[in-house]
Amino acid sequence: MKICIIGLGYIGLPTAAMFATHGHEVLGVDVNKKVIDALNKGRIIIEEPFLDEIVSGAVKQGSLRASTEPEVSDVFIICVPTPINPDKTADLSFVESGTRKILPYLKKGDIVILESTSPPGTTRDFVGSILKEAGFIP
């Protein structure tokens, strides 16, 4: 199965590494070119015990790579930050950006997962409305 992870931070990178070491082809997508370059060399720029070894092995094995752009995949997992606004509501701008970024690569039958911390109903109401607007019925 081909999996595309949007966001390679403390949630996305370990998620990508675990899927890659369990027989899946994984593409990690991030806006930070330093993250992309490091990962494609089998290195990481975050602190996480043993993750560097796992990532290095997955990259050498060819099951994990990174890019600034998504690709056609079977599963898309959005793992982006959801900071808190001054009025204590969730800032969903990164979720929106990540969702819109996958639209050109999405096809009928694909799975879209929101892994980001978000208020109840965000996947159904917020992400779902973007997918529906693009012609996909979640």
N, C-alpha and C positions, 0 to 999 in steps of 0.2 A: 504494500500500500504506500502511496506517495503522500506525505504529510508536509504541509507548509505552516511554519510557526511564524506569526507576525509579532516581533518584539523579542529581543535576545537579552533580556535583563535577568534578574534573579528568579523569575518564574519561567520565562520562555526558554532560556538556554538549558537549564536542567531538564525541562520537558523534552526539548529537541534531542538532547543527548540520550535520554532514556529510550525514546522511540527508535533512535538510530541504532542503539545497541541491541534492540529486540527485533531486528529483521526488516525494519521499514526504511524507505528512502526518504530522508528529511532535508528540506530546504528551510534554513532559518533566514528571516528577513528583518533587517533593521535599518534605521535611517543613519546610524553612526558608522561611517566608513572604517573607523579604527576597529570597531567590533567585528565588522565583516572581514577585514584583512587579517586580524588576529585569528579568528575562527578558521578561516581557510588555510591557515598555517598550522592548525591544530593547537592553538593557544587560546586562552581566555583572559579577559581583563577584569573579571569580578573575582571576589574571594568566596570560594565554596569548596569545602573539603572534598578531595578526590575527584572533583569535576574536571580538573585539567587533564587527568589521566584518561577519564572516560571520553572526553571530547577528542583528545589526541588520537585515541584508538579508533573512534568512529570516523574521523576524517581520513586516517590512513586506510581504513577499511573501505572508504568510498561511500559510506551511507549517510554522511553528514557534510553539508556545505552551506555557504551563506551568500547572500546577495542583497542588494538594495531593492530588488523587485521580486514579487511573487512569480510563480509559474503555475501552470495547470496542475492541479493536485486532486486527490480524492477527499482529503480532509484539510480544513483550514482552522488553525487554533490561534485566536487573537489573545495575546499576552502583553498588553500595553498598560502604562500607568493610568491610574484614575485619581489624580490629585483632588483635594478638597478645595472648593471655592471659598471665598471669605464669608459667604452666607451659609456655609456648612453643607452645601449640596455637592454632589460629585461632578467633577469636570469631565464630561464624556467626549471631549474633543479628540483625544487620542483613539478612543474606541471608534468614533465616527471615521476618523482618518484611516485607521486600520481596516475597517469594514469596506470603505469605499475603494481602498487600494486593491482588495481581492476581487472586486466585481468583474473586471475584464477577464479574469482567469476562472471564474466560477462557471460550473455547468450543472445541469439538472442532475440531481442525485448526490451531489457533494454534501459533505457534512461541514457545518460551520459551528465552532465552539467558542464561546467567550469565556476565557480563563481569568480575565481581569476581575479584581475586586470591584463590585458594582452593586447598586441598590436592587432590591427585588423587582423583577419585571423588565430589567434593562435588556436582556437578551430578546425576550418576546416583543416588547414594545419599541425599543430604540433600534437595536440591530435588525429585528424583524421588519420594521417599517422601511429601513434602507434597502433590505433585500427584496421586499415586496415592490418598492418603487422601481427597482431595477428589473422587475419581471420574474423574480423568484418568489414563490409562495412558501414561507417558512411554516 
